Amino acid sequence: MRKLIQCQALLSATAALFTLSAFAQPAPQRPTTSGAWRFLTGYHSEQPSAPEAIRILLRMAEVPSGFAAERSCKAGPPVALDVPPGMELRSALDEVFVLAGAGYRQEDRNGVLNVLPASGIPLPLKVRIASLTLQDPANLMLSLRQLEQAPEFEQALFTAGLALWVRASLWSTVRQPGDPEPPKPQPLEIRDMQVIDVLNLLAMRHGRAVWLYNETHCGGQRPRVELSFLRQ
């Protein structure tokens, strides 16, 4: 009888321990490879469109990221950007996506935060570059020019009927008198990579650059693609 009572007590203790351990499992850890979890400072402003609001958020976060937009010439509705202090970038982006009618999504691509059309990655960004040598990957403008001249990328734009415009950004960093000389260029070999991954690699190497792909379709005009970086 005593053995039976001891056995029942042992089973009860084991069940209780199992139940406790089931509820005591550690909470899933937030991924640390993406800037989507970066906390933002407070910001309040009225932006003319959702893409403008997204660019503002990515610039504020100062994490390696990229934004691809496909839109018409018709301006979208203005967006009231209301970011309380301590809000995570991913949450702020999700709010803008809702205001934009869920036209965008965000994903972590090899440690770089990408904001993409909900319909998927634009075809020119999916083009695979067989071989390309970036002479100075620290020079983002030069790297974009070299990427523009890659035969596979040129062919993809031609096939899609897209005109390409590579431009410097208003937020580019300009060297000031007294700044140290930049390090000697170290060429970067690109092998069998999609265009989007090349852009992400450049953003990651820079540390806080944001690449922009803006594809615009206007009635009666040749569709145009603009490639740029928010920071150089």
C-alpha positions in Angstrom: 0.0 0.0 0.0 2.9 2.3 0.9 4.6 1.6 -2.4 1.3 2.4 -4.3 1.0 5.8 -2.5 4.6 6.6 -3.2 4.1 5.7 -6.9 1.0 7.9 -7.1 2.9 10.8 -5.5 5.8 10.4 -7.9 3.4 10.4 -10.9 1.7 13.5 -9.6 5.0 15.3 -9.0 6.1 14.4 -12.5 2.9 15.6 -14.1 3.2 18.9 -12.2 6.8 19.4 -13.3 5.8 18.6 -16.9 3.0 21.2 -16.8 5.2 23.8 -15.2 7.9 23.3 -17.8 5.4 23.5 -20.6 4.4 27.0 -19.4 8.0 28.0 -18.5 9.4 27.7 -22.0 11.5 30.8 -22.9 9.7 33.2 -25.2 10.9 33.2 -28.9 13.9 35.6 -29.3 13.6 38.4 -31.6 15.8 38.0 -34.7 18.9 40.2 -34.5 20.0 40.0 -38.1 17.5 42.6 -39.4 17.1 46.3 -38.7 13.3 45.7 -38.5 13.6 45.6 -34.7 15.4 48.9 -34.4 13.7 51.3 -32.0 12.9 54.7 -33.5 12.8 58.2 -32.0 9.6 60.1 -32.0 8.5 61.6 -35.3 5.3 63.3 -36.5 4.7 64.7 -40.0 2.4 64.7 -42.9 4.0 62.9 -45.9 2.6 63.3 -49.5 2.5 59.6 -50.1 3.2 56.1 -48.6 6.5 55.7 -50.4 7.7 59.0 -49.0 6.7 57.9 -45.5 8.6 54.6 -46.0 11.7 56.4 -47.1 11.6 58.6 -44.1 11.3 55.6 -41.7 14.2 53.8 -43.4 16.4 56.9 -43.2 15.5 57.4 -39.6 16.4 53.8 -38.6 19.9 54.0 -40.2 20.1 50.3 -40.8 21.1 48.6 -44.1 17.9 48.3 -46.0 16.3 48.7 -49.4 12.9 49.8 -50.8 11.4 48.9 -54.2 8.3 50.7 -55.3 6.1 50.3 -58.4 3.7 53.1 -58.9 1.9 55.3 -61.4 2.3 59.0 -61.9 -0.9 59.6 -60.0 0.0 60.6 -56.5 -1.4 58.5 -53.7 -3.2 59.9 -50.6 -1.1 61.8 -48.0 0.0 59.7 -45.0 0.1 61.0 -41.5 3.4 59.6 -40.1 3.0 59.3 -36.3 5.9 57.4 -34.7 6.0 57.5 -30.8 9.4 57.2 -29.2 10.5 53.6 -28.8 8.4 52.2 -31.6 10.0 49.4 -33.6 10.7 50.1 -37.3 8.8 47.0 -38.3 5.7 48.2 -36.5 5.9 51.7 -38.0 6.3 50.2 -41.5 3.3 47.9 -40.9 1.2 51.0 -40.0 2.2 52.7 -43.2 1.4 49.5 -45.2 -2.1 49.6 -43.8 -2.6 53.2 -44.7 -1.3 52.4 -48.2 -3.8 49.6 -48.7 -1.4 46.8 -48.0 0.5 47.5 -51.2 3.9 46.6 -49.6 5.5 44.0 -47.4 8.8 43.7 -45.5 11.2 40.8 -45.3 14.7 40.1 -44.0 16.9 39.1 -46.9 20.3 38.0 -45.7 20.3 40.4 -42.8 19.1 43.4 -44.8 15.6 44.7 -44.4 13.8 44.9 -47.7 10.5 46.7 -48.3 8.9 45.3 -51.5 5.7 45.5 -53.4 3.1 43.0 -52.1 3.0 41.5 -55.6 6.6 40.5 -55.3 10.2 41.5 -56.3 10.2 43.6 -59.5 11.6 41.6 -62.4 14.7 43.8 -63.0 15.8 43.2 -59.4 15.5 39.4 -59.9 17.9 39.4 -62.8 21.0 37.2 -62.0 24.4 38.7 -62.7 26.9 36.1 -63.8 30.1 38.1 -63.2 30.8 41.7 -62.3 33.7 43.4 -60.6 32.8 46.4 -58.5 36.0 48.5 -58.6 35.2 50.5 -55.4 32.2 49.1 -53.5 32.5 51.9 -50.9 31.6 54.3 -53.7 27.9 53.5 -54.0 27.3 55.8 -56.9 30.1 54.2 -58.9 28.8 50.8 -58.0 25.4 51.6 -59.3 26.9 52.8 -62.6 28.7 49.6 -63.0 25.6 47.5 -62.1 23.7 49.6 -64.7 26.2 48.5 -67.3 26.0 44.8 -66.6 24.8 43.1 -69.8 22.1 41.0 -68.0 20.6 44.0 -66.3 20.7 46.1 -69.5 18.9 43.3 -71.4 16.3 42.9 -68.7 15.5 46.6 -68.7 15.3 46.7 -72.5 13.0 43.6 -72.6 10.7 45.3 -70.0 10.8 48.6 -72.0 12.2 50.5 -69.0 14.4 53.5 -69.1 17.0 53.6 -66.2 18.1 56.7 -64.3 20.8 56.4 -61.7 20.9 59.4 -59.6 22.6 60.8 -56.5 20.5 61.3 -53.4 19.8 64.5 -51.6 20.9 62.7 -48.4 24.3 61.7 -49.8 27.2 62.2 -47.6 29.7 64.9 -48.9 33.3 64.9 -47.7 34.2 68.0 -45.7 37.6 69.8 -45.6 39.8 68.0 -43.0 38.0 64.6 -43.4 40.5 61.7 -43.5 41.3 60.3 -46.9 39.1 57.4 -47.9 40.7 54.0 -47.8 42.2 52.6 -51.0 39.5 50.9 -53.1 39.3 47.1 -52.8 37.4 45.6 -55.7 34.6 43.3 -55.0 33.9 40.3 -57.3 30.2 39.5 -57.9 29.4 36.0 -59.1 26.0 34.6 -59.9 23.9 37.0 -57.8 20.6 38.6 -58.3 20.5 42.4 -58.6 18.6 42.8 -55.4 21.3 40.8 -53.5 24.0 42.9 -55.0 22.2 46.1 -53.7 21.8 44.4 -50.3 25.4 43.5 -50.2 26.4 47.1 -50.9 24.0 48.4 -48.2 25.4 45.8 -45.7 29.0 46.7 -46.4 28.2 50.4 -45.9 26.5 49.7 -42.6 23.5 52.1 -42.9 22.9 52.7 -46.6 19.4 52.4 -48.0 19.0 51.5 -51.7 15.9 52.7 -53.6 14.3 51.2 -56.7 11.5 53.4 -58.0 9.6 52.1 -61.1 7.2 54.7 -62.4 4.5 54.1 -65.1 2.9 57.1 -66.7 0.3 57.0 -69.4 1.8 57.8 -72.8 5.4 57.8 -71.5 8.1 55.2 -71.4 8.2 53.6 -67.9 11.2 54.7 -65.9 13.3 53.1 -63.2 15.3 55.2 -60.7 18.1 53.6 -58.7 19.8 55.5 -55.9 21.1 55.3 -52.3 19.9 57.5 -49.5 23.4 57.6 -48.1 26.8 57.5 -49.7 
